[in-house]
Each structure stands twice: as C-alpha cells, then as structure tokens.
Amino acid sequence: MDLLKRAGKLAMVAPLLSGFLTGCGNFWQAPSTTTTSSGCTSNCTTASSGAFYVLNASTTPQVIGESIVSGKVTGISGSPWTLQAAPYAMAIPPGNSNFLAVSTTSGVFAYPLTNGALGTGTVVSTDQAYSVQVDMSGAWLIEAIPGTGGVTVGAIPINSSTGASIGTEQDVSFAVTNAALQVNKMVISGDNANIFIPLGAGGTVVVPFNAAVTTGANPLGSKASIIPVANTGGSALSVGVSPGTAPALFYIGETLADSTGTTGGLRAFNYSSLGSTLTQATGSPLTSGGLAPNAILPAASGTYVYVANGEGTTSAGNITGFAITSTGTTALTYTLTKDTSTAAGVQPLALAEDSTGTFVFEVGSLGSPYFDSFTFDTTTAGQLDTQITSTKAAEYTAVVAAP
C-alpha cells in the first residue's frame, strides 16, 4: 500500500466541519409520515421529484431516502437506514439507481437499491475515503484518501449492478504542499476523462482517468495537474464540471478568491484548456456570494451554475446563481454573470438536482433551515423558489439524487 495512503489511515481526522455538527436527529420520521411544506408562500409547487438521499452524521448515522410527491416529502419504504459507522460521503452511479455507495470510518459500503430502498451493504473497500464517486461507465468506484503531505486516489473495479468489488484496487498518490482534502467534494467529468479534487490551501488536483483500460491496469493517470489557489491564504473548498459528455467549463470554489482577495470566489475555466495553459471564462473569478463556497451545482440545463455559500458560523448562508452565456462558433468564449441569490441555512454543505430537472436540494448542519428544496422560478430565469424546508436541528452533510 502507498505510504501516503498508510499515513492517511494513521492520521485520519474528523469529517469537514465536524466541530459544527451540534444538532441531533432528523426531520424525516417513519416512511408513513409526510413532511408538509414549510415557508413556501409564492410559486408553491404540486410537482413530484425523483428519489433523493440525505446523509445524516448524527450520533446514530443514517441514510434517509425520500421523494417529493405532489409537493410533499414522502419517505421511501424502510427509510431511514442505520449505517455501520460515522459517514464521510456518498455517491450514486450517474447512469442508474442500482446501488448507493457510502464512505464511513469503517470503509466504503455498497448498498443495493430496490425500488429506491437500501438493501444490505457489502464492503467495497476498507479505506477511510473522504470522498467517493462512481464513474460514468459504472465500472469503477473512485476514492479520495487523505495522506500526510498529499492525497491518494484509489480506483476499484466494481460490478455495475451491485457495486461490489470485482478486482484489485489501483492507487496513485500525489504530494501536494499544504494539501487538506475536503470531505464529499470530488467530481468526475461527464466525458469520464478527469477527476477533480479540492485540497484546501493546496489548491485543486486534476487526475486523468481512463475507464477503458485492460483488466488489471490502472485507470488513473500518474501525472496530475495542480491548480494553485487564486490568492495567498485562500482555500479550495469545492469543484464542479459542466454537465454532459462534452463539458464546457469546470469550476473551483475558493475562499479569498474574489478580485480583491477578501471573500469567497467562483473560478470558471474552459474545460478544453486542461492540459495546456488554463483559460478562465470572462468575469472569472467572481464573488461567489459569501465567504465560503462550500458546494457547486452546474444545472443540467447548462445555462446556470449555483454556489452554496457560508457566511460564518452564525449568519445565514445563500445559494447564488450565475448565468452562463457563450459567443463564437468553434472556439466558444464563455461569460459568467452573477444573477440570483436565495437564502439558505448556516453553512450549507451540499447541493443536488433531481432527475426530473424540477427540484434542487440543499443540506447543511450548522443552522436552520437544515434542509431546503427549491424549484426553478417560471418567470425569473435562474431564480430558485423555496418549497419545503426543515428547521429541526440535524447533522446533514451530503445529498445525492437518483438519476
């Protein structure tokens, strides 16, 4: 096993913002109980969503499975499901709803999904991975594992139907000065070619990936690109990539990354410039809308990207929307414009868009509301309308939507 990986296992620290997780319990009750709309006063919906899953890092760690049915939250049969250990992150295959992968202090588990309900988990890896993702082919589970002075990335061949390991894990390690691996923040590009991992003051590492390698070979590139933080003292907290198999942009959310180096910033780069001189979109970096850009959600429409911002440990956060426009024919020039802002809980941590393209979900663990669901406003482009919220204290750290 790689030395960085060994060091990471010996020097494992608590998940991101664990000191902030002061709540307990969760707002979802037994599956038969419906959580009604709270706080929706205009543009309230009666629409239904696809299934989504929330990671609850309370003293009794759980995965909570829900969907919105006719404008009301409805539990999936059997939810919530208790986890074996304290969780770090979770992921669902981008092309199917066959299983849910959850990383914990006891390793990574794959839980088969039947009609949205979790079955018995199987051990995929004993690594304590801060982030996990499933690649676009469904053939690999990717891990990001902290290590002293860097990060280890692991690739495990899996059964695409069950998530179970079917071969030997392949690793690659990178030494990165000041690396501080962020929890539940790794993404894989839609063309399945690059893995993006924010490393705090160490910047962002971009690891080449090739899912189509021969059996037993390593799909991870041995050379990675390191994108330094924009300003001294800044920290890379989140990443995102434009949707689709031909991504236009990739994004990095950093503290101190605005033009004055005093607040959070959204950096947007032309995806096609990877591997050469990086080109930023016009207007980048932009003020993200808060102090800490904790999560980035490029909308499936491709015309907006949203950033969940923290404003400290006591002030309400927000979700800021940026419109994306392009000019040209072959070599497109992209421009980002700060457009909308919607109130959120204190230190929102994660965002997800549901499979119908109707709802956006946000979770956080430090201050009310701890859960938000939004719809896209029908008259103001890019605006999010609050639908269902929860104000009951909880330790929600991640949310994923079934494809």
C-alpha positions in Angstrom: 0.0 0.0 0.0 1.2 3.5 -0.8 3.0 5.4 2.0 0.6 8.4 1.7 -2.3 6.1 2.0 -0.8 4.5 5.1 -0.2 7.9 6.6 -3.8 8.9 5.8 -5.2 6.0 7.6 -3.0 6.6 10.7 -3.7 10.4 10.7 -7.4 10.4 9.9 -9.2 13.4 11.2 -12.8 14.1 11.7 -15.0 15.0 8.7 -15.2 18.5 7.4 -17.0 20.9 9.8 -17.4 18.1 12.4 -17.0 20.7 15.1 -20.0 22.5 13.7 -22.3 19.4 13.9 -24.2 20.3 17.1 -27.7 19.0 16.2 -29.2 15.6 16.6 -31.9 13.6 15.0 -33.5 14.4 11.7 -36.7 16.0 10.4 -37.8 12.9 8.5 -39.8 10.4 10.6 -41.1 7.0 9.7 -41.8 6.4 6.0 -45.5 6.7 6.6 -45.1 10.3 7.9 -45.2 13.1 5.4 -43.3 16.3 6.0 -45.5 19.2 4.8 -44.4 22.3 3.1 -42.9 25.0 5.4 -42.1 28.5 4.3 -43.5 28.4 0.8 -45.6 31.5 0.2 -45.4 32.0 -3.5 -44.8 29.8 -6.6 -45.5 26.8 -4.5 -45.4 23.5 -6.4 -47.5 20.4 -6.5 -44.9 18.6 -8.6 -43.1 15.3 -7.9 -39.4 14.7 -7.8 -37.2 11.7 -8.3 -35.7 9.9 -5.3 -33.0 11.6 -3.3 -30.9 10.5 -0.3 -29.5 12.5 2.6 -26.6 11.6 4.8 -27.2 12.2 8.5 -24.0 12.2 10.5 -25.7 12.3 13.9 -24.7 10.0 16.8 -26.9 7.4 15.1 -25.6 7.8 11.5 -28.2 7.2 8.8 -29.1 7.4 5.1 -32.5 8.9 4.6 -34.4 8.2 1.4 -37.2 10.5 0.2 -39.0 11.9 -2.8 -41.4 14.7 -3.2 -44.9 13.6 -4.2 -47.4 16.2 -5.2 -45.5 18.9 -3.4 -44.9 16.9 -0.1 -41.9 14.9 1.1 -42.7 11.2 1.2 -40.3 8.6 2.7 -39.1 5.6 0.7 -40.1 2.3 2.3 -37.7 1.3 5.0 -36.1 4.8 5.4 -34.1 5.8 7.4 -31.3 3.2 7.3 -28.7 3.0 10.0 -25.1 2.9 8.9 -22.3 0.8 10.3 -20.1 3.8 11.3 -19.8 7.5 11.1 -20.0 8.6 7.5 -17.9 10.8 5.3 -19.5 10.8 1.9 -21.8 9.0 -0.5 -22.4 8.6 -4.3 -24.8 7.1 -6.7 -24.0 5.8 -10.2 -24.7 8.6 -12.7 -26.3 6.2 -15.2 -28.6 4.1 -12.9 -30.0 3.6 -9.5 -28.6 0.2 -8.8 -26.8 1.0 -5.6 -25.7 3.7 -3.2 -22.0 3.9 -2.2 -21.3 5.3 1.3 -17.9 6.0 2.8 -17.5 5.7 6.5 -14.8 5.4 9.2 -15.1 1.6 8.8 -14.7 1.7 5.0 -16.7 2.0 1.8 -20.0 0.1 1.5 -22.3 -0.5 -1.5 -26.0 -0.7 -0.7 -28.2 -2.3 -3.4 -31.3 -0.3 -4.3 -34.6 -1.9 -5.0 -37.5 0.5 -5.8 -35.3 3.1 -4.1 -34.9 1.2 -0.8 -31.5 0.2 0.5 -30.6 -3.4 0.9 -27.8 -5.0 3.0 -24.4 -3.2 2.4 -21.3 -5.0 1.2 -17.7 -3.9 1.9 -16.1 -2.4 -1.3 -13.0 -1.1 0.4 -11.6 -0.8 3.9 -10.1 2.7 3.1 -11.4 5.7 5.1 -12.1 7.8 2.0 -13.2 11.4 2.4 -14.9 11.3 -1.0 -16.3 8.6 -3.3 -17.7 8.7 -6.8 -18.8 6.2 -9.4 -17.5 6.8 -12.9 -19.8 7.3 -15.9 -19.4 3.7 -17.1 -20.4 2.4 -13.7 -17.3 0.1 -13.7 -15.2 2.0 -11.2 -15.6 3.3 -7.7 -13.2 6.2 -7.1 -11.9 7.2 -3.7 -10.0 10.2 -2.4 -8.0 9.3 0.7 -6.0 11.8 2.8 -2.4 11.4 3.5 0.4 13.3 5.1 1.6 15.9 2.5 -0.7 14.9 -0.2 -3.6 12.7 -1.4 -4.1 9.2 -2.6 -6.7 8.4 -5.3 -8.0 4.9 -5.5 -9.9 3.1 -8.3 -11.8 -0.1 -7.5 -13.3 -2.2 -10.3 -16.9 -2.9 -9.4 -20.0 -4.8 -10.5 -22.1 -2.1 -12.1 -25.3 -3.8 -10.9 -24.4 -4.3 -7.2 -21.4 -2.0 -6.6 -19.4 -5.0 -5.2 -15.7 -5.1 -5.8 -14.6 -7.5 -8.6 -10.8 -6.8 -8.7 -7.8 -5.3 -7.2 -7.8 -1.6 -6.2 -5.5 0.6 -8.2 -3.9 3.6 -6.5 -1.9 6.7 -7.4 -0.5 9.2 -4.9 0.4 12.9 -5.3 2.5 15.0 -3.0 0.8 18.4 -2.7 2.1 21.2 -0.4 -0.5 22.3 2.1 -3.0 19.7 0.9 -6.1 19.5 3.1 -8.5 17.0 1.4 -12.1 18.3 1.6 -14.9 15.9 2.5 -17.5 14.8 -0.1 -16.3 17.3 -2.7 -14.7 15.2 -5.5 -16.3 15.1 -9.0 -15.7 13.2 -12.3 -16.2 14.9 -15.6 -19.0 13.7 -17.9 -16.6 12.6 -20.6 -15.1 10.3 -17.9 -11.6 11.7 -18.5 -10.8 13.8 -15.4 -11.2 13.7 -11.7 -11.3 17.0 -9.8 -10.4 17.1 -6.1 -10.2 20.3 -3.9 -7.3 20.3 -1.5 -7.8 23.4 0.6 -4.7 25.6 0.7 -3.0 23.0 -1.6 -5.3 24.1 -4.5 -7.1 21.6 -6.7 -5.7 18.4 -8.2 -7.0 17.2 -11.6 -6.3 13.5 -12.2 -6.6 12.0 -15.7 -8.8 8.9 -15.9 -9.4 6.2 -18.4 -12.2 3.7 -17.6 -11.4 1.6 -20.7 -8.0 0.2 -19.5 -7.3 -3.5 -19.8 -8.1 -5.8 -16.8 -5.6 -5.3 -14.0 -4.3 -2.0 -15.3 -4.5 1.3 -13.5 -7.1 3.7 -15.0 -5.6 6.7 -13.1 -3.0 8.9 -14.7 0.3 9.0 -12.9 0.7 12.8 -13.6 -1.8 15.2 -12.3 -2.4 18.9 -12.8 -2.3 21.1 -9.7 -4.2 24.4 -9.9 -2.9 26.7 -7.1 -5.4 28.8 -5.1 -6.0 32.2 -6.7 -4.8 34.2 -3.7 -2.4 33.6 -0.8 -4.3 32.4 2.3 -7.2 31.1 0.1 -8.6 27.5 0.3 -10.2 25.4 -2.4 -13.4 24.0 -0.9 -15.5 22.7 -3.8 -15.4 21.8 -7.5 -17.9 21.3 -10.3 -18.0 20.4 -14.0 -20.4 21.4 -16.8 -23.0 18.6 -17.5 -22.8 16.3 -20.5 -20.1 14.3 -22.3 -18.5 17.4 -23.8 -18.1 19.7 -20.8 -17.7 23.4 -21.5 -16.4 24.6 -18.1 -15.1 23.4 -14.8 -15.4 25.3 -11.6 -13.5 25.8 -8.3 -15.0 27.4 -5.2 -12.3 29.1 -3.1 -12.1 31.3 0.0 -10.5 34.7 -0.7 -10.8 34.1 -4.5 -12.7 37.3 -5.4 -10.9 40.0 -7.3 -10.0 41.8 -4.0 -9.0 38.6 -2.2 -11.3 39.3 0.7 -14.3 36.9 0.2 -15.3 33.7 -1.5 -14.9 33.3 -5.2 -16.1 31.2 -8.1 -13.4 30.4 -10.6 -14.5 29.1 -14.0 -12.1 27.6 -16.5 -12.6 26.4 -20.1 -12.6 22.6 -19.9 -10.8 22.4 -23.3 -7.8 24.2 -21.8 -6.9 21.4 -19.5 -3.5 20.0 -20.3 -2.3 23.3 -21.7 -2.5 27.0 -20.5 -5.6 27.3 -18.5 -8.2 29.8 -19.8 -10.7 31.3 -17.5 -14.2 32.4 -18.5 -14.9 36.1 -18.9 -15.6 37.5 -15.4 -13.8 34.8 -13.6 -13.1 34.8 -10.7 -16.4 36.2 -9.5 -17.5 36.9 -5.9 -19.3 33.7 -5.0 -21.9 35.4 -2.9 -20.4 34.6 0.5 -17.3 33.8 2.5 -17.1 30.0 1.9 -18.3 28.5 -1.4 -19.0 25.0 0.0 -20.7 23.4 -2.9 -21.1 24.0 -6.7 -24.0 22.7 -8.8 -23.9 23.2 -12.6 -27.6 22.9 -13.6 -28.5 20.2 -16.1 -29.7 22.9 -18.5 -26.2 24.1 -18.9 -27.2 27.7 -18.6 -26.7 28.2 -14.9 -24.3 27.3 -12.1 -25.2 27.6 -8.4 -22.9 28.1 -5.5 -23.9 27.3 -1.9 -22.1 29.8 0.4 -21.4 30.0 4.1 -21.2 33.4 5.8 -19.7 32.3 9.1 -20.9 30.1 12.0 -23.9 32.3 12.9 -25.1 34.1 9.8 -27.5 32.6 7.2 -25.9 31.3 4.0 -27.2 31.5 0.5 -27.3 29.9 -2.9 -26.1 32.3 -5.6 -26.9 31.7 -9.3 -24.6 32.6 -12.2 -25.9 32.8 -15.7 -23.6 31.2 -18.4 -23.5 32.6 -21.9 -21.3 31.9 -24.9 -20.2 33.6 -28.0 -18.5 32.4 -31.2 -18.9 29.3 -33.3 -16.0 26.9 -33.0 -13.8 28.3 -30.2 -16.5 29.5 -27.8 -15.9 32.3 -25.3 -17.9 31.8 -22.1 -19.1 34.6 -19.8 -20.4 34.2 -16.2 -22.7 36.8 -14.7 -23.9 36.8 -11.1 -27.6 36.8 -11.4 -29.7 35.5 -8.4 -29.5 34.8 -4.7 -31.7 32.6 -2.5 -31.5 32.3 1.3 -30.2 29.1 2.8 -29.2 27.7 6.2 -26.0 28.5 8.1 -23.0 26.8 6.3 -24.9 24.9 3.5 -22.7 21.9 2.6 -24.2 20.1 -0.4 -26.4 20.6 -3.5 -28.2 18.2 -5.8 -30.6 18.5 -8.7 -33.3 15.8 -9.0 -33.7 13.6 -12.1 -36.8 15.5 -13.4 -34.8 18.8 -13.5 -37.6 20.4 -11.4 -36.0 20.4 -7.9 -32.8 21.5 -6.3 -31.9 20.1 -2.8 -29.6 21.7 -0.3 -28.4 20.4 3.1 -26.4 21.8 5.9 -25.6 21.0 9.6 -24.9 24.2 11.4 -28.0 26.4 11.4 -31.7 26.4 10.3 -33.0 25.5 7.8 -31.1 22.2 7.7 -32.8 21.0 4.6 -34.2 23.1 1.6 -35.9 22.1 -1.6 -36.3 24.6 -4.4 -37.9 24.7 -7.8 -36.8 26.9 -10.7 -38.9 30.0 -11.0 -41.1 30.1 -14.1 -40.8 33.8 -14.7 -37.4 34.8 -13.5 -34.6 32.8 -15.2 -32.3 31.1 -12.8 -34.2 32.1 -9.6 -34.8 29.3 -7.1 -38.1 29.3 -5.2 -38.1 27.8 -1.7 -40.6 24.9 -1.4 -40.1 22.5 1.6 -37.7 23.3 4.5 -36.8 21.7 7.8 -35.9 23.8 10.8 -35.3 20.8 13.2 -31.6 20.5 14.2 -29.8 17.8 12.3 -26.4 16.9 11.0 -27.0 16.6 7.3 -23.7 16.6 5.4 -24.5 15.3 1.9 -27.3 14.8 -0.5 -27.5 12.9 -3.8 -30.3 12.5 -6.3 -31.1 9.3 -8.1 -30.5 9.7 -11.9 
